Amino acid sequence: MDFLVVYIAEAHARDQWPTGKTISCVDQPTTIEQRLVNARECQKNLQFEMPMLVDNMDNTFHLTYGSWPYRFYVIYDGKLALKAEPHKDTFSYHLDELDQWIDNFNQSHDHTLA
């Protein structure tokens, strides 16, 4: 199983919907080059070790998958197998539930047990 991050449009860009100096520290990119710079800075500042993809300026990934505020997806065999939703009040995830789903999925797709 491979994990990656998809960097999308800024949710709280300084020039659109700022939420404070520490959160809203960049403007909404208007070019792919600016978005790539923001993504690289995000990856560096948050010390992401997994690969990061960047949505295009048409926001295709975001509009297709509804990735705001943030989501976890499992894509299997070219199809969406899971779209994990955060709790509606806390916007948090119980990662143990995601771990359990992955374990169950792997067990049901393990063809070496037959």
C-alpha positions as CSV (number, residue, x, y, z in Angstrom):
1,M,0.0,0.0,0.0
2,D,1.4,3.4,-1.0
3,F,0.6,6.7,0.8
4,L,0.8,10.2,-0.6
5,V,-0.5,13.7,0.1
6,V,-2.3,15.8,-2.5
7,Y,-1.7,19.5,-2.0
8,I,-4.8,21.5,-3.0
9,A,-5.9,25.1,-3.0
10,E,-5.2,27.1,0.2
11,A,-8.2,26.8,2.5
12,H,-7.3,29.9,4.5
13,A,-5.2,32.0,2.2
14,R,-4.0,35.3,3.5
15,D,-5.8,37.1,0.7
16,Q,-9.1,35.2,0.7
17,W,-10.1,33.8,4.1
18,P,-7.5,34.5,6.7
19,T,-7.7,32.9,10.1
20,G,-4.7,34.3,11.8
21,K,-1.1,35.2,11.1
22,T,0.3,31.8,11.8
23,I,-2.3,29.9,9.8
24,S,-2.8,32.3,6.9
25,C,0.8,32.9,5.9
26,V,0.5,32.7,2.1
27,D,-1.7,34.1,-0.6
28,Q,-3.9,31.9,-2.9
29,P,-1.6,30.9,-5.8
30,T,-2.6,32.1,-9.2
31,T,-0.1,30.0,-11.1
32,I,1.0,26.4,-10.9
33,E,4.5,27.6,-10.1
34,Q,3.3,29.4,-7.0
35,R,1.3,26.4,-5.9
36,L,4.4,24.2,-6.3
37,V,6.4,26.6,-4.2
38,N,3.7,26.5,-1.5
39,A,3.5,22.7,-1.6
40,R,7.3,22.4,-1.3
41,E,7.3,24.8,1.7
42,C,4.4,22.9,3.3
43,Q,6.2,19.6,2.8
44,K,9.4,21.0,4.3
45,N,7.8,22.8,7.2
46,L,5.6,19.9,8.2
47,Q,8.4,17.4,7.5
48,F,6.3,15.2,5.3
49,E,8.3,12.2,4.3
50,M,5.7,10.7,2.0
51,P,5.3,11.8,-1.7
52,M,3.2,14.8,-2.4
53,L,1.2,15.5,-5.5
54,V,-0.1,18.9,-6.4
55,D,-3.6,19.6,-7.7
56,N,-3.8,21.5,-11.0
57,M,-5.0,25.1,-11.1
58,D,-8.4,23.9,-12.3
59,N,-8.6,22.1,-8.9
60,T,-9.6,18.9,-10.6
61,F,-8.7,16.6,-7.6
62,H,-10.4,18.9,-5.1
63,L,-13.6,19.2,-7.2
64,T,-13.7,15.5,-8.0
65,Y,-13.1,14.1,-4.5
66,G,-14.4,17.0,-2.3
67,S,-11.1,17.1,-0.3
68,W,-11.9,20.0,1.9
69,P,-11.1,20.4,4.8
70,Y,-9.1,17.2,4.5
71,R,-9.9,13.6,3.7
72,F,-8.3,10.1,3.5
73,Y,-9.0,8.1,0.3
74,V,-8.2,4.6,-0.7
75,I,-8.0,4.0,-4.4
76,Y,-7.9,0.4,-5.4
77,D,-7.7,-1.0,-8.9
78,G,-8.4,2.5,-10.3
79,K,-11.6,2.9,-8.2
80,L,-12.4,4.8,-5.1
81,A,-12.7,2.2,-2.3
82,L,-12.9,4.5,0.7
83,K,-13.5,8.2,1.4
84,A,-12.9,8.7,5.1
85,E,-14.9,11.6,6.5
86,P,-13.8,13.5,9.6
87,H,-16.2,13.8,12.6
88,K,-18.7,16.6,11.8
89,D,-18.1,18.5,15.0
90,T,-14.4,18.1,15.6
91,F,-13.1,17.6,12.1
92,S,-10.8,14.9,13.5
93,Y,-10.3,11.3,12.5
94,H,-10.0,8.2,14.6
95,L,-6.9,6.8,12.9
96,D,-7.5,3.4,14.6
97,E,-10.7,3.1,12.6
98,L,-8.7,3.8,9.4
99,D,-6.1,1.2,10.5
100,Q,-8.8,-1.3,11.1
101,W,-10.4,-0.6,7.6
102,I,-7.0,-1.1,6.0
103,D,-6.4,-4.4,7.9
104,N,-9.8,-5.7,6.9
105,F,-9.3,-4.6,3.3
106,N,-5.9,-6.3,3.1
107,Q,-7.2,-9.5,4.6
108,S,-10.1,-9.6,2.1
109,H,-7.8,-9.0,-0.8
110,D,-4.9,-11.3,0.2
111,H,-5.0,-13.9,-2.6
112,T,-2.0,-15.8,-1.1
113,L,-4.2,-17.3,1.6
114,A,-6.2,-19.4,-0.8
